[in-house]
């Protein structure tokens, strides 16, 4: 493959693992020497390991054939008439049929090539007959005219011709559906910069444009257009003709065409009529706002104000675009300017009120999370809320690359930050959510350079950057889809519609699904197996809550992938994800004698044989419980005190939780308390109590892991204390459970209902 880059690998410098960051609480897959990942101590916070990143897997024979053709001309070039007839047949069959929603051509990073960043005038024209298979034609440019209507699938396919009469297929991928190139009309002239000629099968190749900036929709009078494709003087439309065509397209909701026509009117206008040009900018601004090209909507609105500064409607357009970009202070400025010009417009007054509410959210961190959660439906996950980052900032990290750090002291259970996703599609199908995020991310970056710049700041792995990504070349920002895919893989998160539902026993990730999204600020936080925050999801909002006291200046950490309990398996798990974890647990546990590690692993394997066969929610006799207690004690004794004095003993979580549940089922309150304390200790809460009071989230915090199992253990402990008449301790455990629940769900208003319905507990 010419100029192909190797598949990216995840390394240090703040990598986010080769796939999706995770927040656990579900199942993993696989079985490693007696410790089955399916129930690996239920340490997860969401069912992430079920989510497979499904890149297209091409048959090896196809790839070998493509590689063998690399750098060679196609074995057979199809006739122009046959190409057109076959294509038009496909177009006719598509007429009247709805377009499939899940068609996305995902990039294969192993076959990556860079986006062109050279201007057209620095590239050498080439005819279609010079194209070589599986080759990136660097330094070359094709000038082509479409000779068929478009066929729309995973991309847009048209038949094109060059000035010499040669014809071939052109596939245009990763264009926004708001781009004229996604519906490219017959007779359009385009420039394909540094084209890639792709092998599609026997006697079938096509020009494949994957980077949206590698193809330029040319003006009719662009000097690069060959004479054969140029319009005659009698075919040239006036600026007024273009404006009227734009108005007609706008009325018919053809916004990409309307924006193109208004642009052509501005380019051809020689009247010197300022009012005419102002009207064009204003109308193009409106079209851009509808198409979610918010940067352009603002710039056009401001340009239209140059001769009519009191036009309040233009300020409203600019305000709405700034609001959509989450720049609420700027939106406030524009709304106030609009109301100065027209103070009695109720709709604008209401929009300003909403804007002020967003500013309060982002400055004070004041949210009604319960109301937000209630508004989430299967069809509506995108909330009208602002992000809150007042307590954190991004700095260089001693862990990896850059990280998030606390700017002020944060107490356990307090909000650390809250972030609205820059991009998260409402796609919860596990087979399609990754592709949907990729497609939406490319469109968001292509349509709004300000968004693209923020995304480009994230770590992109080993993919080689040209340094020109985001720069405007030939009036189009350079967008490299392979870089964006690498960034997506290493920085995206998955989550349910509402994390609060994960508590329910009936929750199933396979049934309910998970979305994937990109939260830019959260992406900077580094991983730790014993993090100081948990994250939760409420629609497209990510809520980060402290699980321990976090002093100012401390790095904020969270879990990328739910850690395996057995250290050797956990180390391999992270290697598979492309990084080595150096958190306090992993770095210290690595020093545990290998002999002890192996004995612990074998003992846990013995426990697994029993635990899988016996359900603790059913009454279990002493003959079943005693061997489990004996093995649990042996396992505990194999954790040397000098290593684990202040650290979790994750291998003890499963047997401790099993015994806790078994004794709760039997109604043995004292044994329930004993194993509740043991389970909490296994999660790292040391001590669980001090001076007769519950201290799990006490002064100074602990190096502990908080999961829904932790909350469950606290609730069982509270019940046992209440049954023994120890009401004060029962209340203290309830309040500790409330803090843990808040960190996992994002809010605790639903907690009282949860604790009152133990039958629904997971």
C-alpha atoms as one frame of an Amber mdcrd trajectory, in Angstrom:
protein
   0.000   0.000   0.000   1.601   3.225  -1.141   2.177   5.611   1.720   0.207
   3.400   4.076   0.835   3.867   7.759   0.911   1.038  10.264  -2.038   0.507
  12.536  -1.713   2.874  15.451  -0.631   1.452  18.765  -1.398   2.921  22.111
   1.514   4.045  24.165   2.311   6.510  26.874   1.752  10.266  26.823  -1.852
  10.186  27.907  -3.186   7.401  25.697  -6.754   6.380  26.265  -6.437   2.734
  25.196  -7.146   1.197  21.822 -10.859   1.575  21.713 -13.172   3.125  24.202
 -12.534   4.388  27.663 -14.724   2.471  29.980 -16.493   2.836  33.231 -17.344
  -0.755  33.965 -20.031  -2.430  36.104 -20.910  -5.139  33.623 -19.371  -8.245
  32.199 -16.094  -8.922  30.516 -15.481 -11.841  28.222 -12.997 -14.638  28.348
 -11.716 -17.172  30.820  -8.140 -17.121  32.049  -6.931 -20.106  34.040  -9.797
 -20.441  36.430 -10.589 -16.755  36.934 -13.460 -16.012  34.599 -13.667 -12.408
  33.473 -17.443 -12.719  33.165 -17.776 -12.165  36.899 -14.369 -10.781  37.688
 -15.415  -9.560  41.099 -18.005  -7.248  39.529 -15.604  -4.339  39.808 -16.933
  -2.633  36.701 -19.123   0.414  36.668 -20.688  -0.177  33.237 -20.693  -3.077
  30.772 -17.913  -1.784  28.560 -16.021  -4.925  27.689 -19.071  -6.048  25.743
 -18.541  -3.205  23.300 -16.450  -4.312  20.380 -15.071  -1.711  18.014 -16.231
  -3.195  14.724 -13.952  -1.975  11.967 -14.631  -3.666   8.639 -12.722  -6.931
   8.472 -11.827  -7.564   4.860 -11.037 -11.134   3.750  -7.296 -11.720   3.762
  -7.392 -12.903   0.164  -8.977  -9.615  -0.882  -6.269  -7.647   0.906  -3.563
  -9.792  -0.663  -5.041  -9.208  -4.110  -5.254  -5.449  -3.478  -1.638  -5.417
  -2.308  -0.522  -7.351  -5.369  -2.139  -4.689  -7.582  -0.498  -1.790  -5.746
   1.306   0.618  -8.067  -0.021  -1.059 -11.232  -2.608   0.119 -13.759  -5.970
  -1.696 -13.567  -6.111  -4.902 -15.588  -9.150  -3.589 -17.439 -10.642  -0.129
 -17.743 -14.436  -0.127 -18.116 -16.084   1.574 -21.068 -17.717   4.936 -20.430
 -21.137   3.841 -21.676 -21.155   0.733 -19.506 -20.157   2.713 -16.417 -22.916
   5.268 -16.954 -25.624   2.695 -17.721 -24.800   0.536 -14.704 -24.611   3.542
 -12.397 -27.886   5.031 -13.640 -29.546   1.663 -13.112 -28.503   1.771  -9.456
 -29.764   5.343  -9.146 -33.153   4.414 -10.640 -33.574   1.494  -8.247 -32.771
   3.795  -5.330 -35.424   6.369  -6.246 -38.197   6.543  -3.704 -36.416   4.310
  -1.206 -35.341   5.670   2.193 -31.608   5.925   2.686 -30.214   3.457   5.214
 -29.182   5.235   8.426 -26.278   3.061   9.535 -24.181   3.179   6.377 -20.793
   4.577   7.348 -17.506   3.764   5.679 -15.209   3.413   8.653 -11.497   3.972
   8.143  -8.997   1.161   8.552  -6.019   2.736  10.265  -3.636   0.132   8.882
  -4.411   1.489   5.394  -4.194   5.156   6.309  -2.821   7.906   4.094  -2.589
  11.612   4.955  -4.985  14.340   3.884  -3.721  16.644   1.158  -2.599  19.994
   2.497  -1.200  21.459  -0.721  -3.133  24.119  -2.630  -4.458  23.182  -6.056
  -2.044  25.434  -7.908   0.925  23.492  -6.499  -0.345  20.150  -7.813   0.225
  18.667 -11.279  -2.798  17.781 -13.373  -3.134  14.141 -14.401  -5.577  12.246
 -16.653  -7.703   9.378 -15.382  -5.672   6.945 -17.478  -2.587   7.562 -15.319
  -4.232   6.279 -12.146  -2.500   3.310 -10.502  -4.296   0.859  -8.227  -3.947
   1.170  -4.442  -1.772   4.240  -4.857  -1.875   7.645  -3.243  -0.931   9.960
  -6.102   1.029  12.560  -4.205   1.640  15.874  -5.945  -1.138  15.182  -8.489
  -4.619  16.559  -9.066  -7.644  15.397 -11.075 -10.065  17.932 -12.580 -13.307
  16.077 -13.210 -16.873  16.720 -14.283 -19.762  14.600 -13.048 -21.773  13.014
 -15.858 -24.419  11.212 -13.758 -26.660  11.998 -10.815 -25.328  10.794  -7.450
 -25.933   7.416  -5.847 -25.996   7.671  -2.050 -24.934   4.858   0.244 -22.120
   4.848   2.767 -20.857   7.729   0.622 -21.805   9.403  -2.628 -20.827   7.721
  -5.911 -20.883   9.414  -9.308 -19.398   8.756 -12.722 -16.903  11.421 -13.756
 -14.983  12.358 -16.865 -11.739  14.211 -17.447 -11.101  16.717 -20.212  -9.869
  13.926 -22.495 -13.159  12.010 -22.394 -11.952   9.259 -20.060 -14.500   8.132
 -17.450 -14.359   6.377 -14.073 -16.153   6.024 -10.756 -15.680   8.559  -7.984
 -16.618   7.733  -4.384 -16.942  10.695  -2.019 -16.978   9.693   1.661 -17.217
  11.409   5.032 -18.922  14.518   3.720 -21.520  16.171   5.868 -25.047  15.653
   4.599 -25.121  19.445   4.721 -22.405  19.629   2.054 -23.138  20.167  -1.643
 -20.739  17.275  -2.274 -23.083  14.822  -0.562 -25.713  15.536  -3.234 -23.309
  16.571  -5.983 -25.387  17.589  -9.011 -24.735  16.268 -12.504 -22.503  18.672
 -14.419 -20.505  19.749 -11.363 -16.757  20.254 -11.746 -14.508  19.136  -8.888
 -10.810  18.923  -8.123  -9.573  15.756  -6.412  -6.271  16.505  -4.713  -3.671
  13.749  -4.461  -6.217  11.065  -5.404  -6.298   7.495  -4.105  -7.330   4.805
  -6.611  -8.903   1.915  -4.735  -9.201  -1.746  -5.658 -12.812  -2.903  -5.223
 -12.659  -6.379  -6.701 -12.017  -8.109 -10.000 -11.909  -5.521 -12.806 -13.375
  -2.904 -10.480 -11.569   0.151  -9.144 -12.663   3.645  -8.164 -11.270   6.998
  -7.104 -11.851   7.040  -3.355 -11.986  10.416  -1.567 -11.963   9.719   2.159
 -10.693  13.027   3.545 -13.499  15.573   3.056 -10.977  18.335   2.304  -9.348
  16.365  -0.526 -12.122  17.319  -2.936 -12.959  20.890  -3.929 -16.240  21.904
  -5.529 -14.989  24.373  -8.138 -16.456  27.723  -9.053 -17.667  27.813 -12.639
 -15.004  30.410 -13.499 -12.074  28.887 -11.600  -8.991  29.220 -13.827  -7.969
  25.613 -13.075 -11.017  24.319 -14.986 -10.097  23.031 -18.471 -11.510  24.926
 -21.450 -13.734  21.960 -22.313 -15.551  22.243 -18.981 -15.853  26.030 -18.964
 -19.182  27.729 -19.531 -19.655  30.015 -22.494 -20.349  33.698 -21.974 -23.996
  33.161 -22.849 -24.262  30.508 -20.125 -22.903  32.703 -17.372 -25.480  33.652
 -14.720 -25.504  37.067 -13.109 -25.237  37.714  -9.388 -28.980  38.374  -9.333
 -29.636  35.037 -11.067 -27.554  33.260  -8.408 -29.374  35.104  -5.618 -32.774
  34.152  -6.991 -31.651  30.550  -7.377 -30.453  30.619  -3.784 -33.820  31.974
  -2.589 -35.644  29.239  -4.487 -33.408  26.537  -3.017 -33.825  27.967   0.507
 -37.615  27.935   0.233 -37.478  24.299  -0.890 -35.201  23.430   2.090 -32.212
  22.706  -0.190 -29.859  24.565   2.113 -26.496  23.335   0.728 -27.538  24.523
  -2.725 -28.878  27.813  -1.364 -25.574  28.521   0.431 -23.651  27.677  -2.741
 -25.839  30.000  -4.823 -25.464  32.877  -2.355 -21.690  32.354  -2.439 -21.691
  32.451  -6.243 -23.770  35.638  -6.133 -21.229  37.268  -3.830 -18.347  36.150
  -6.067 -19.939  37.456  -9.276 -21.423  40.678  -7.909 -19.876  43.792  -9.433
 -22.765  46.160  -8.706 -21.204  47.897  -5.734 -24.624  47.750  -4.066 -23.889
  47.350  -0.331 -27.512  46.502   0.488 -27.474  43.675  -2.102 -24.357  42.136
  -0.574 -25.642  42.588   2.963 -28.792  40.678   2.031 -26.707  37.845   0.569
 -24.581  37.539   3.700 -27.677  37.597   5.882 -29.387  34.868   3.883 -26.262
  32.719   3.734 -25.902  33.159   7.493 -29.402  31.784   7.961 -28.673  28.804
   5.710 -25.450  28.100   7.573 -27.252  28.210  10.925 -29.786  25.641   9.732
 -26.970  23.438   8.390 -25.149  23.704  11.746 -22.193  25.495  10.220 -22.131
  27.740  13.229 -18.725  29.360  12.680 -19.796  30.466   9.207 -23.208  31.585
  10.455 -21.541  33.974  12.910 -19.024  35.367  10.432 -21.723  35.911   7.778
 -24.037  37.601  10.278 -21.259  39.951  11.370 -20.366  40.679   7.751 -23.992
  41.573   7.028 -23.923  44.038   9.926 -21.178  46.102   8.342 -23.647  48.523
   6.797 -26.674  47.866   9.001 -25.451  47.593  12.578 -28.928  47.907  14.058
 -30.326  44.773  12.386 -31.396  42.850  15.473 -32.238  39.697  13.509 -28.604
  39.257  12.515 -27.586  39.478  16.168 -30.124  36.755  16.956 -28.652  34.518
  14.245 -25.142  35.084  15.592 -26.359  34.482  19.158 -28.002  31.179  18.242
 -24.851  30.014  16.467 -22.650  30.987  19.429 -25.081  29.224  21.779 -24.855
  26.047  19.682 -21.048  26.247  19.924 -21.465  26.459  23.744 -19.936  29.940
  23.788 -22.578  31.360  26.089 -20.820  34.589  26.996 -20.571  35.490  23.321
 -24.173  34.446  22.772 -25.219  36.682  25.690 -23.450  39.636  24.066 -25.312
  39.084  20.793 -28.704  38.557  22.468 -28.290  41.760  24.453 -27.353  43.616
  21.255 -30.452  42.219  19.553 -32.663  43.398  22.426 -31.113  46.838  22.291
 -32.331  47.128  18.729 -35.675  45.397  19.358 -36.385  45.165  23.101 -39.920
  43.779  22.949 -39.388  40.397  21.238 -40.522  37.676  23.716 -38.741  34.843
  21.936 -35.390  36.636  22.110 -35.972  37.531  25.755 -36.633  33.862  26.491
 -33.506  32.770  24.619 -31.409  35.245  26.607 -32.902  33.831  29.813 -31.831
  30.341  28.756 -28.381  31.660  27.926 -28.045  33.187  31.395 -29.053  29.836
  32.916 -26.253  28.142  30.949 -23.752  30.745  32.179 -24.810  30.045  35.747
 -24.272  26.332  35.171 -20.785  26.803  33.784 -19.717  29.269  36.476 -21.429
  27.815  39.553 -21.966  24.144  38.680 -25.648  24.377  39.587 -27.698  21.629
  37.900 -31.014  19.895  38.411 -29.681  16.447  37.567 -32.909  14.676  38.445
 -34.937  16.856  36.086 -32.277  16.352  33.420 -32.509  12.573  33.855 -36.301
  12.654  33.636 -36.083  14.433  30.280 -34.016  11.656  28.687 -35.906   9.344
  26.319 -34.892   6.815  23.705 -35.270   9.568  21.108 -33.845  12.497  23.101
 -30.468  12.246  24.839 -29.091  15.697  24.011 -29.578  18.124  26.887 -29.629
  21.900  26.769 -26.993  22.283  29.493 -23.560  23.848  29.884 -20.269  22.314
  30.988 -18.719  23.144  34.366 -14.928  23.156  34.747 -14.305  25.734  37.481
 -12.620  23.195  39.768 -10.213  21.625  37.244  -7.637  22.576  34.637  -5.324
  20.798  32.186  -1.611  20.550  32.994   1.389  18.397  32.186   1.066  15.136
  34.080   3.746  13.017  35.763   1.588  10.008  34.877   1.236  10.377  31.091
   1.329  13.435  28.846  -1.272  15.894  30.079  -3.885  15.389  32.760  -6.657
  17.070  34.731  -5.811  18.645  38.080  -7.904  20.000  40.927  -7.729  23.787
  41.258  -9.345  23.709  44.702 -10.007  21.243  47.523 -12.820  18.838  46.607
 -14.677  16.701  49.154 -15.742  13.094  48.607 -19.174  13.080  46.971 -18.783
  16.569  45.487 -19.080  17.406  41.807 -15.642  17.603  40.169 -16.765  18.666
  36.710 -19.712  18.239  34.387 -19.278  18.190  30.630 -21.534  18.195  27.613
 -20.226  16.004  24.823 -18.798  17.694  21.782 -20.229  14.765  19.869 -22.404
  11.791  20.871 -24.929  10.307  18.447 -28.202   8.842  19.663 -27.086   5.385
  18.582 -27.108   2.671  21.248 -26.778  -0.358  18.987 -23.504  -1.986  20.006
 -22.717  -2.803  16.389 -23.206   0.725  15.101 -22.345   3.172  17.896 -18.648
   3.364  17.007 -19.301   4.074  13.330 -21.980   6.604  14.220 -19.594   8.524
  16.478 -16.897   8.560  13.799 -19.297   9.907  11.167 -20.692  12.585  13.473
 -17.245  13.639  14.640 -15.941  14.107  11.095 -18.978  16.189  10.208 -18.729
  18.336  13.323 -15.053  19.038  12.635 -15.549  19.640   8.936 -18.467  22.032
   9.445 -16.985  24.002  12.345 -13.243  24.726  12.421 -13.454  25.965  16.019
 -14.672  22.512  17.092 -12.025  20.847  14.939  -9.245  22.814  16.650 -10.357
  21.617  20.092 -10.541  18.003  18.942  -7.088  18.191  17.343  -5.606  19.136
  20.708  -6.310  15.620  21.988  -3.785  12.794  21.861  -3.909  10.927  18.550
  -1.569   8.002  19.174   1.220   7.131  16.795  -0.572   8.467  13.717   1.790
  10.873  11.966   0.389  14.380  11.726   1.298  16.686   8.872   0.885  19.743
  11.093  -1.504  21.240   8.561  -4.678  19.713   9.968  -7.233  22.456  10.520
  -5.463  24.944   8.261  -7.566  26.499   5.497  -6.296  25.463   2.062  -8.257
  26.367  -1.073 -10.851  27.923   1.275 -11.461  24.512   2.915 -10.115  23.420
   6.338  -7.887  20.329   6.085  -9.607  17.373   7.767  -7.717  14.078   8.134
 -10.256  11.352   8.867  -7.604   8.808   9.874  -6.276  11.188  12.507  -9.802
  11.841  13.769 -10.446   8.100  13.988  -7.233   7.610  15.945  -8.261  10.428
  18.295 -11.726   8.921  18.622 -10.385   5.492  19.540  -8.105   6.830  22.226
 -10.412   9.405  23.771 -14.036   8.357  23.479 -16.244   7.066  26.276 -19.219
   4.752  26.267 -22.214   5.049  28.498 -25.890   4.283  28.993 -28.614   6.868
  28.527 -28.689   7.310  32.296 -26.134   5.729  34.630 -28.744   5.628  37.381
 -30.324   2.642  35.628 -27.159   0.563  36.001 -28.103  -0.070  39.614 -31.133
  -2.083  38.616 -30.795  -5.842  38.589 -32.762  -6.030  35.360 -30.345  -3.750
  33.469 -28.707  -5.390  30.455 -26.113  -3.683  28.288 -26.870  -6.021  25.414
 -30.544  -5.133  25.564 -30.328  -1.451  26.477 -27.193  -0.743  24.452 -24.520
   1.876  24.985 -23.671   5.044  23.126 -20.196   6.336  22.339 -19.226   9.956
  22.579 -16.359  12.394  22.847 -16.062  14.605  25.936 -13.014  16.788  25.360
 -12.099  17.842  28.897 -12.780  14.418  30.420 -10.457  12.923  27.807  -7.466
  14.570  29.487  -7.952  12.676  32.757  -5.524   9.772  33.201  -6.303   6.241
  34.338  -5.890   4.723  37.782  -7.193   1.384  39.063  -7.979   3.189  42.329
  -9.240   6.495  40.909 -10.330   9.512  42.889 -13.430  10.089  40.742 -16.249
   8.140  39.155 -18.092   9.268  36.071 -21.759   8.940  35.281 -23.893   9.779
  32.270 -27.142  11.698  32.002 -27.861  11.756  28.289 -24.957  13.531  26.616
 -23.722  15.005  29.908 -20.786  13.375  31.701 -20.816  13.939  35.463 -17.568
  13.435  37.391 -17.854  13.018  41.172 -15.098  12.687  43.779 -14.850   9.294
  45.497 -12.405  10.635  48.082 -11.193  13.986  49.337  -9.068  15.592  46.609
  -6.690  18.359  47.761  -5.953  21.254  45.412  -3.163  20.409  42.966  -3.983
  16.671  42.927  -4.325  14.960  39.566  -7.848  13.808  38.750  -7.974  10.133
  37.748 -10.680   7.768  36.625 -10.935   4.248  35.241 -10.435   3.674  31.511
 -11.161  -0.035  31.603 -12.435  -1.927  34.635  -9.367  -3.530  36.266  -9.031
  -7.286  36.632  -8.657  -8.450  40.215  -5.645 -10.708  39.617  -2.581  -8.519
  39.073  -0.968 -10.633  36.334  -4.227 -10.700  34.383  -4.733  -6.982  34.958
  -1.250  -6.183  33.659  -1.935  -8.227  30.524  -5.327  -6.565  30.174  -3.748
  -3.123  30.045  -1.005  -4.293  27.669  -3.755  -5.468  25.325  -5.211  -1.975
  25.547  -1.839  -0.479  24.720  -0.564   0.984  27.982   1.146  -0.001  31.195
  -0.667   1.053  34.332   1.587   2.614  36.953  -1.112   3.509  39.464  -0.328
   2.954  43.175  -2.107  -0.403  43.174  -0.379  -1.823  40.100   3.093  -0.448
  40.878   2.951  -1.764  44.458   1.230  -5.054  43.698   3.904  -5.792  41.116
   6.325  -6.091  44.057   4.280  -8.837  45.696   6.292 -12.098  45.601   5.508
 -14.148  42.490   4.939 -17.213  44.659   2.229 -15.420  46.632   0.640 -14.105
  43.454   0.403 -17.609  42.040  -0.983 -19.050  45.297  -3.637 -16.308  45.408
  -4.595 -17.002  41.847  -4.986 -20.743  42.504  -7.001 -20.134  45.681  -9.315
 -17.757  43.851  -9.689 -20.424  41.167 -10.798 -22.919  43.849 -13.306 -20.413
  45.161 -14.648 -19.818  41.690 -15.532 -23.495  41.264 -17.815 -23.262  44.315
 -19.149 -19.742  43.877 -20.369 -20.352  40.354 -22.496 -23.266  41.440 -24.057
 -21.713  44.550 -26.321 -18.678  44.554 -25.954 -16.551  47.711 -29.516 -15.250
  47.326 -30.751 -18.782  48.132 -30.407 -20.248  51.612 -27.036 -22.017  51.791
 -26.229 -24.543  54.530 -23.155 -24.397  56.768 -21.597 -27.195  54.728 -21.497
 -24.857  51.732 -20.521 -21.669  53.542 -17.693 -22.981  55.730 -15.354 -24.091
  52.875 -15.840 -20.689  51.263 -14.988 -18.916  54.522 -11.911 -21.101  54.937
 -10.656 -20.375  51.419 -11.425 -16.653  51.844  -9.297 -16.578  55.015  -6.478
 -18.385  53.190  -6.706 -15.902  50.350  -6.562 -12.997  52.801  -3.488 -14.439
  54.523  -1.706 -14.624  51.158  -1.890 -10.797  50.913   1.283  -9.708  52.683
   0.607  -6.852  55.097   3.604  -4.747  54.060   2.239  -4.584  50.495  -1.490
  -4.273  51.072  -1.717  -2.289  54.318  -3.279   0.734  52.579  -4.340  -0.832
  49.282  -7.366  -2.757  47.992  -7.279  -6.548  47.976  -9.335  -6.972  44.853
  -9.082 -10.766  44.775 -11.093 -10.847  48.012 -14.042  -8.871  46.654 -15.937
 -11.746  45.056 -15.806 -14.213  47.991 -16.481 -11.418  50.501 -19.527 -10.183
  48.595 -20.773 -13.749  48.194 -20.507 -14.423  51.934 -22.101 -11.055  52.728
 -25.075 -11.928  50.525 -25.294 -15.489  51.873 -25.412 -14.385  55.504 -27.877
 -11.611  54.658 -30.107 -14.256  53.087 -29.863 -16.331  56.272 -30.697 -13.317
  58.451 -27.424 -13.565  60.386 -26.823  -9.875  61.110 -23.489 -10.174  62.879
 -21.953 -12.290  60.109 -23.499  -9.928  57.539 -21.671  -7.061  59.230 -18.415
  -8.986  59.381 -18.404  -9.729  55.667 -19.680  -6.272  54.754 -16.613  -4.868
  56.520 -14.402  -7.460  54.795 -15.856  -6.569  51.395 -15.314  -2.849  51.959
 -11.775  -3.549  53.116 -11.210  -5.575  49.942 -12.258  -2.534  47.930  -9.600
  -0.531  49.779 -11.527   1.229  52.548  -9.055   1.153  55.442 -10.333   1.388
  58.060 -14.064   0.971  57.532 -14.712   2.332  61.012 -12.774   4.383  63.569
 -13.750   5.562  67.044 -17.090   3.852  66.669 -18.044   5.723  63.491 -18.150
   4.888  59.773 -15.106   6.433  58.047 -15.222   5.065  54.498 -15.488   8.592
  53.079 -13.916  10.276  56.072 -11.324  13.000  56.431  -8.431  12.632  54.003
 -10.045  10.008  51.791  -8.867   6.493  51.063  -7.119   4.667  48.224 -10.289
   2.758  47.463 -12.520   1.687  44.591 -16.191   2.708  44.613 -18.614   0.568
  42.613 -22.268  -0.329  42.983 -21.070  -3.387  44.935 -19.612  -0.985  47.503
 -22.983   0.741  47.822 -24.666  -2.645  48.166 -22.276  -3.691  50.961 -22.989
  -0.427  52.811 -26.746  -0.897  52.507 -26.507  -4.459  53.860 -24.358  -3.171
  56.723 -26.941  -0.478  57.465 -29.732  -3.052  57.556 -27.737  -5.278  59.903
 -26.927  -2.415  62.295 -30.590  -1.373  62.325 -31.657  -4.941  63.075 -29.191
  -5.000  65.984 -30.593  -1.737  67.324 -27.547   0.338  66.325 -29.473   3.114
  64.600 -26.666   5.701  64.556 -24.304   3.366  62.698 -27.147   2.353  60.395
 -27.639   6.015  59.498 -23.905   6.586  58.970 -23.706   3.650  56.555 -26.753
   4.985  54.700 -25.095   8.375  54.267 -21.872   6.750  53.086 -23.874   4.676
  50.609 -25.541   7.870  49.402 -22.136   9.404  48.606 -21.051   6.281  46.739
 -24.335   6.150  44.841 -23.996   9.810  43.847 -20.520   9.178  42.425 -21.855
   6.333  40.300 -25.141   7.873  39.155 -24.293  11.569  39.021 -27.027  12.512
  41.478 -28.494  10.996  44.643 -32.136  12.109  44.551 -33.185   8.605  43.475
 -31.164   6.951  46.241 -33.960   6.793  48.831 -36.110   4.850  46.383 -33.207
   2.515  45.664 -32.497   1.683  49.305 -36.203   1.120  49.948 -36.410  -1.527
  47.207 -33.655  -4.092  47.851 -35.325  -6.587  45.504 -34.182  -4.389  42.585
 -30.557  -4.273  43.702 -28.089  -5.635  41.223
